[in-house]
Amino acid sequence: MISTHHEREDVYVVLRADLFHAADAPLETLVTAKQVVRSQELAEREVARLNAMHPDGQVRYWYAHSRLFPPGRSASSVEAPA
């Protein structure tokens, strides 16, 4: 859904945690953004599909809501320079 008021699009990020790394591994080596999709339903289906492929629990998938701003815009920018 595109919000014209805030000029952003709601998206869902499918995330992956590699739990087979050592317990003291830096967080940034454990978590990866796998893909971004535009519907919560698609994110839910993809997470279920991916988790079913890893029943041992050493790799886990989940999704998180986020926002995608148009090129040259961000949550804090008013106007991008020309």
Phi and psi restraints in degrees (value plus and minus 20) as a CYANA .aco file:
   2 ILE   PHI    -118.7   -78.7
   2 ILE   PSI     107.6   147.6
   3 SER   PHI    -117.9   -77.9
   3 SER   PSI      90.9   130.9
   4 THR   PHI     -91.6   -51.6
   4 THR   PSI     -48.6    -8.6
   5 HIS   PHI     -83.3   -43.3
   5 HIS   PSI     -63.1   -23.1
   6 HIS   PHI    -124.2   -84.2
   6 HIS   PSI     -19.7    20.3
   7 GLU   PHI      29.1    69.1
   7 GLU   PSI      37.8    77.8
   8 ARG   PHI    -167.3  -127.3
   8 ARG   PSI     141.0   181.0
   9 GLU   PHI    -137.6   -97.6
   9 GLU   PSI     111.7   151.7
  10 ASP   PHI     -94.3   -54.3
  10 ASP   PSI     110.8   150.8
  11 VAL   PHI    -155.4  -115.4
  11 VAL   PSI     149.3   189.3
  12 TYR   PHI    -148.8  -108.8
  12 TYR   PSI     105.7   145.7
  13 VAL   PHI    -118.5   -78.5
  13 VAL   PSI     103.6   143.6
  14 VAL   PHI    -107.3   -67.3
  14 VAL   PSI     101.3   141.3
  15 LEU   PHI    -130.4   -90.4
  15 LEU   PSI     130.6   170.6
  16 ARG   PHI    -146.5  -106.5
  16 ARG   PSI     114.3   154.3
  17 ALA   PHI    -135.4   -95.4
  17 ALA   PSI     103.2   143.2
  18 ASP   PHI    -113.4   -73.4
  18 ASP   PSI      77.5   117.5
  19 LEU   PHI    -105.3   -65.3
  19 LEU   PSI     -19.3    20.7
  20 PHE   PHI    -103.4   -63.4
  20 PHE   PSI     -28.7    11.3
  21 HIS   PHI     -90.3   -50.3
  21 HIS   PSI     143.5   183.5
  22 ALA   PHI     -79.0   -39.0
  22 ALA   PSI     130.5   170.5
  23 ALA   PHI     -80.3   -40.3
  23 ALA   PSI     -47.7    -7.7
  24 ASP   PHI    -115.6   -75.6
  24 ASP   PSI      -7.6    32.4
  25 ALA   PHI     -86.2   -46.2
  25 ALA   PSI     122.3   162.3
  26 PRO   PHI     -79.9   -39.9
  26 PRO   PSI     121.9   161.9
  27 LEU   PHI     -73.1   -33.1
  27 LEU   PSI     -59.7   -19.7
  28 GLU   PHI     -85.7   -45.7
  28 GLU   PSI     -36.0     4.0
  29 THR   PHI    -109.6   -69.6
  29 THR   PSI     -33.0     7.0
  30 LEU   PHI    -112.4   -72.4
  30 LEU   PSI     -52.3   -12.3
  31 VAL   PHI    -133.5   -93.5
  31 VAL   PSI     114.3   154.3
  32 THR   PHI    -152.4  -112.4
  32 THR   PSI     118.8   158.8
  33 ALA   PHI    -102.4   -62.4
  33 ALA   PSI      93.9   133.9
  34 LYS   PHI    -101.2   -61.2
  34 LYS   PSI     -65.8   -25.8
  35 GLN   PHI    -183.1  -143.1
  35 GLN   PSI     143.9   183.9
  36 VAL   PHI    -140.4  -100.4
  36 VAL   PSI     110.3   150.3
  37 VAL   PHI    -146.3  -106.3
  37 VAL   PSI     143.4   183.4
  38 ARG   PHI    -117.5   -77.5
  38 ARG   PSI     -22.4    17.6
  39 SER   PHI    -153.9  -113.9
  39 SER   PSI     125.2   165.2
  40 GLN   PHI     -85.4   -45.4
  40 GLN   PSI     -58.5   -18.5
  41 GLU   PHI     -80.0   -40.0
  41 GLU   PSI     -64.2   -24.2
  42 LEU   PHI     -84.6   -44.6
  42 LEU   PSI     -60.4   -20.4
  43 ALA   PHI     -82.4   -42.4
  43 ALA   PSI     -63.6   -23.6
  44 GLU   PHI     -81.8   -41.8
  44 GLU   PSI     -64.6   -24.6
  45 ARG   PHI     -83.9   -43.9
  45 ARG   PSI     -62.7   -22.7
  46 GLU   PHI     -86.2   -46.2
  46 GLU   PSI     -61.2   -21.2
  47 VAL   PHI     -82.0   -42.0
  47 VAL   PSI     -64.4   -24.4
  48 ALA   PHI     -82.5   -42.5
  48 ALA   PSI     -63.6   -23.6
  49 ARG   PHI     -82.2   -42.2
  49 ARG   PSI     -67.9   -27.9
  50 LEU   PHI     -87.1   -47.1
  50 LEU   PSI     -61.7   -21.7
  51 ASN   PHI     -84.6   -44.6
  51 ASN   PSI     -53.1   -13.1
  52 ALA   PHI     -85.2   -45.2
  52 ALA   PSI     -45.7    -5.7
  53 MET   PHI     -97.6   -57.6
  53 MET   PSI     -32.5     7.5
  54 HIS   PHI    -150.0  -110.0
  54 HIS   PSI      45.8    85.8
  55 PRO   PHI     -87.4   -47.4
  55 PRO   PSI     -35.2     4.8
  56 ASP   PHI     -96.1   -56.1
  56 ASP   PSI     -30.7     9.3
  57 GLY   PHI      59.0    99.0
  57 GLY   PSI     -15.1    24.9
  58 GLN   PHI     -96.1   -56.1
  58 GLN   PSI     -38.9     1.1
  59 VAL   PHI    -148.5  -108.5
  59 VAL   PSI     107.0   147.0
  60 ARG   PHI    -144.9  -104.9
  60 ARG   PSI     122.7   162.7
  61 TYR   PHI    -139.7   -99.7
  61 TYR   PSI     127.2   167.2
  62 TRP   PHI    -175.1  -135.1
  62 TRP   PSI     153.2   193.2
  63 TYR   PHI    -146.7  -106.7
  63 TYR   PSI     139.2   179.2
  64 ALA   PHI    -158.6  -118.6
  64 ALA   PSI     123.6   163.6
  65 HIS   PHI     -95.1   -55.1
  65 HIS   PSI     122.2   162.2
  66 SER   PHI    -168.7  -128.7
  66 SER   PSI    -194.7  -154.7
  67 ARG   PHI    -149.6  -109.6
  67 ARG   PSI     119.8   159.8
  68 LEU   PHI    -132.3   -92.3
  68 LEU   PSI     100.8   140.8
  69 PHE   PHI    -115.7   -75.7
  69 PHE   PSI     130.9   170.9
  70 PRO   PHI     -81.3   -41.3
  70 PRO   PSI     137.7   177.7
  71 PRO   PHI     -72.5   -32.5
  71 PRO   PSI     114.7   154.7
  72 GLY   PHI      64.1   104.1
  72 GLY   PSI     -18.5    21.5
  73 ARG   PHI    -144.0  -104.0
  73 ARG   PSI     137.2   177.2
  74 SER   PHI    -172.7  -132.7
  74 SER   PSI    -199.6  -159.6
  75 ALA   PHI     -82.5   -42.5
  75 ALA   PSI     -47.8    -7.8
  76 SER   PHI    -127.1   -87.1
  76 SER   PSI     -27.5    12.5
  77 SER   PHI    -107.9   -67.9
  77 SER   PSI     126.8   166.8
  78 VAL   PHI    -116.0   -76.0
  78 VAL   PSI     -68.8   -28.8
  79 GLU   PHI    -172.0  -132.0
  79 GLU   PSI     113.5   153.5
  80 ALA   PHI     -95.9   -55.9
  80 ALA   PSI     122.9   162.9
  81 PRO   PHI     -84.8   -44.8
  81 PRO   PSI     127.4   167.4
